[in-house]
Amino acid sequence: MPTNDLSILHLITQASPVVQTVIGLLVLASLFSWTLIFDRARVLRRAQKAADDFEQRFWSGGDLSALFRQVEKEGDNITGMAAIFRAGFKEFARQRSRTNMDPMAMVQGSQRAMRVAINRELDVLEGNLPFLATVGSISPYVGLFGTVWGIMSSFQALGNVKQATLALVAPGISEALIATAIGLFAAIPAVIAYNNYSHKVERLNNRYDDFLEEFSIVLQRQAHG
């Protein structure tokens, strides 16, 4: 029986099972996306602060060996630039302990260790970002599928009616369009978050690369010293 109640909740409950399934999947994707959005915001904010703090410690003019011992005391909890420094200095010290070691080889070995550490850090920072990209790219199409299905069902139902009116068609089409609206609701925040966080990860990666080059220069001086 047609109804004039066009509230969102009513439209969803009156939609076909296929449209309801689509809406349910989109709602779950949206909820999971928001969980990841808040989680990535916390991780990236912590990484940026850790980079700021460590750069201040590194360029304070203190002894690098003392700084390395301080970092080592923090155990496996260190991340970001501190982890990169520890990997590089540890490899440098190991290479330097060998006799007749070429200074350039020592620096290159340290650079390789730091590059591995950077890749590990990027893996952590980029965690779950592909999911946000996926939600942002496919949610509108999933919602559109629900809309097309709902509209098809509405027009098929009109085949049993002698006289089609707007009052008969409007509720069914409205039910179908809810799927597209929820698809956009899921996609837009995911796309915005993905672009924003990808930019922040890229900036952190550039900072890590700059630190690698600057630290390598310091190690070159020590290797030739």
N, C-alpha and C positions, 0 to 999 in steps of 0.2 A: 504494500500500500504506500503510495507516495506520501512524503512528509515534507513540511516546510522547515524542519529543524536542520539547519546547515552548520551546527557547531562542529568543530574539528573532531571532538571525541565521538560524537554521533556519526559523523561521516566515516570515521575509521571503523567503528563497530558494525556499520552497515555495509562496508565494502566487501568485495568477494574474497574468498580465502587466499587466492593468489596475491591480490593487492595487499591484504593484511600481512601475508608472509614477507612481501617486499618491504613494507613499512617497518615490520619488526626487525628485519636485517639491517635496514638503514639506521634505525634507532640504536641498535646495538653497536653498529660501526661508529656512530656519532659519540656514544658514551665512551667507548674505548679510545676514540681519538682524543676526546677531552682529557681523559686520564693520561694519555701520552703527552699531550700538550703541556700539562702542568708538570709532569715528570721531566720532560726535556728542558723546560724553563728553569727548573731547579738545578739540573745537572750543568747546564751551560752557564748559569749565573755563578755556580760554585767554581767551575773551571776558569772563568774569567777572573774571579777574585784570587784564586790560587796562583794564576799566572802573574797578576799584579804583585802579590805578596812575595813570590819567589824572585821576580826580577829585582825587586827592591833589596832583597837579601843578597842576591848575586852581585849586584853592582855597588854594594856598600863598601867594597874595597877590602873585605876580609880574606883570610887565607882559604883557598879552595879546598884544601885537605880538611880543614876544620868544618867547612860547610858540608862536605861530603859525609863526615862523621855525624853531623847533626841530622842530615837527611836519612842516613842509615838507621839512626835510632828510632825514626818514625815508622820503621818496619815496612810491611807490604801495603800500608794504607796510603802511601804517597801516590799522587797522580799528577798528570799534566807536566808542566815544565820541570818540576822537581824530579819526576821519574825519568825524564829525558836527560837531565843533568847527571843523575846517578848512573844511568846506563853508559853514558859517554865517559864519565870520569873513571868508572870502574874498569872499563875496557882499556882506557888510556893507561891506568896504573898497572894493569896486567901486562900490557905490551911493554911498558917501560921497565918492568922488572926483568925482562929478558936482556941478555947481553948482546951487544952489537946490533941493536935494533935500529932500523932506519927511521929517522924522525918523521918523515912523511908517511911511512907505513903505519906508525903509531896513530897519527892523526886520522888517517883514512879508516883504520879499524874502529876508532872511536866514533867517527861519523856514521859508519854502518850500524853500529850499536844504537846510536841515537835515532837513526832513521827507522829502525825496527820499533823502537819505543814510541816514536811519533805515530807510526801506523797503528799500534795498539791503542794509543790514546784516541785517535780518530775513529777507530771501531767503536769505542765506548760512546763518544760524542754523537756519532751518527746512528746509534742504536734506535730502531723503531721509526726512524725518519722515512724509510721506504714505505712503511705502512700508511703514514700520513699522505704520502704522495699517491698511493694506490686508492685510498678513500677519496681523495680530492679529485682523482681523474675518473673513477668509475661510478661514484655515487649518483651523479646526474643521469647517467645512462641506465642504472638500475631503477632509479625513480621513474625515468621515462618509460621503461618497460612496464612498470606497474600502471602507469597512466594509460598507455596504449591498450593494455589488457583490459583495464577497467572501462575504457570507452567502447571497446569492442563488445564487452559484455552488456553495456547499457544499450547499444544499438540492436544487439541481438534480442534483448528483452522487448524492444519496441515492436518486434515482429508479431507479438501476441496481442498487440493493442490496435484497435480499429482506427483510432485517431491519435496521432502523436502530437503532443503539446510541449512547450518549453518547461512546464511544471513537471512533466514526466521525465524529461531528459536531464534537467539541471542537477538533481541530486546525484545521479549516477556519474555525470561528468565531474562534479565537485569531489565526489569520493575518489575518482581516478587522479585528479589533479593534486590531491593531498600527497600522493606518492612522489610527484615531481618536486613539490615544495620541501618535503622532508629530505629528498635527495640533495637539493641545494643547501639545505640547512646543515647537512652532514659534510658536504664538500667544501663550502666556502671557508669555514674556520680551519679545516685541514690544509687547504692550499695556502692560506695566509701563514699558518704556523710553519709549514714546510719551507716556504720561501724565506721566512724570517730566520728560522733556525739554520737552514743551509748557509745563509749569509754569515751567521755568527760562527758556525763551524769553519767556514772558509777563512774568516778573520783570525780565528785561533790557530788554524793551520799555518797561516802566514807568519803569525807571531812565533810559532814553534820553529818554522824554517829559519826565520831571522835569528832566533836564539842559537840554533845549530851552527849557523855561519859565524856568529860572533864568538861563540864558545870555541869553535874550531880555531879561530885566530888566536885566542888565549892559549889554547893547547899547543899551537905551533910555536909560540914563544917559549913555552915551558919545555917543549921537546928539544929545541935548539939551545936551551939555556944550560 
